[in-house]
């Protein structure tokens, strides 16, 4: 049986790709279950005091995650807030989670300790919003001139 002329090229290409490194060769990949009541389309993250992680989502939710540095079975998600418009940045300062969403920078706080935001205050929304898909801001990093109690 005569092999097609292209066969040696295909075989050598397949063998070369079989030796290509995989992501797991360089990083530990841990899989864990996310909340069933949402799709975590994460658009921002912030480390919080006490080892928790805050996740902002494209769908306008903020979730806190505890146990993310341990075994997958110990990871716990709690919805901190919702009803925002594409969380594009999170920052922690003076007991508040500051969020940057499509139409404002706001600060949220859990006043009663139940893990959910009780206060929502606009810090600024001076840029306005229209139907322009790209009219928003990103990020939430405080610079050296930021004062307490923004």
Secondary structure, DSSP 8 states (H G I E B T S, - for coil): ----TTHHHHHHHHHHHHTS--GGGTS--------TTS---EEEEEE-GGG-EEEEETTS-EEEEESTTS-GGG-EEEEEE---S---EEEEETTEEEEE-SS-EEEEE-SSSSSS--EEEEEE-TT---S-TT---------TT--TT-
